[in-house]
Amino acid sequence: MTLKTVTIVSAIALSTVAATAEEVRVYNWSDYIDEELLAKFEEETGIDLIYDVFDSNELLETKMLAGGSGYDVVVPTGSFLQRQVQAGVFMPLDRDKLSNYGNVWDVIQDRTARFDPDNAYSINYMWGTTGIGANIGKVTEALGEDAPIDSLALVFDPANMEKLDECGVHFLDAPDEMIPAALTYLDLDPNSHDKDDLEKAAGVLEAVRPYIQKFHSSEYINALANGDICVAFGWSGDILQARDRAAEADNGVEIAYNAPSEGALMWFDQMAIPVDAPNPDAAHKFIDFILDAQNMAAASNYVYYANGNKASQEFLAEDVIGDPAIYPTPAALENTYIKGPYPQKVQRIVTRLWTRVKSGT
Ligand code: N2P
């Protein structure tokens, strides 16, 4: 009897705890937020925030398609989101729950509508380009003053890569970005689904494979900043973060980011709520918190990526809004391309080619 009472009492105590400790689980890219914002969200809302990170769309997609991820907010790139929306992975956003929705930037909304018609399932978090990070000192030492640091030839011409071998080169482990870059180098359509074109792109990558130290999508930030590698083919803001980390360490490493002059991939990372999210209400609160103009500006000021929030622009640091590597000039925008999703059949070819490239056999 006594035991039973105790059990009942503790069951009540537990349910009280469960009711008060509301939780939201967010799955975002690594190196993509100012962590002070996470604490601020918890303070303002009283919601416990569990914030996990990833560095691969493929990994996120596997979790989304399997279902039951336990996440309330995830941030796939537009081309992947499009496929996932079609697979029924997300719930439509409830704009009535997003008091800051009016802050969004129509220019970006127009572009993301291509992946998510009417932007029904997603809101842009940040966007950027994929390009070349170079340690100026080491690259000039290896290739001379005329080193083509803004050209795909830096990373896809074996003659250059052979000379960079000693100082170290990393490539993204992101087939859906590296294959289009190689196609661009060949002057082929980066959105090509043609099997022969894709084979040719893989050939470009295989030719420089012996000189690639690693395929990885987040380690290059520190590796560049520390001077452990001299070139990374990676994401704009990550390379600018490497530049800053080197400057803070005052280690004499000077990093530059350049979008490839032959054309750069422009991508959009989108906040969305899985259809089986445990706490969709809190998910909307998190998205609304990010949509706040000052919060969004704080995030961009910290990670050096542009965002899809017009109202945030007055709060952006001059070295963010004024840096064409982050907010490209109209002319530079003309020199970007947007990639659509691969249909499953093409994706299988790309995945197979990528495995071949990486294994170097
Ligand atoms: C953040 C990288 C996000 C860009 N570190 C990839 N979409």
Boltz pocket constraint, residues with backbone or C-beta under 6 A from the ligand:
constraints:
  - pocket:
      binder: B
      contacts: [[A, 29], [A, 30], [A, 31], [A, 32], [A, 77], [A, 217], [A, 235], [A, 238], [A, 267], [A, 269]]
      max_distance: 6.0
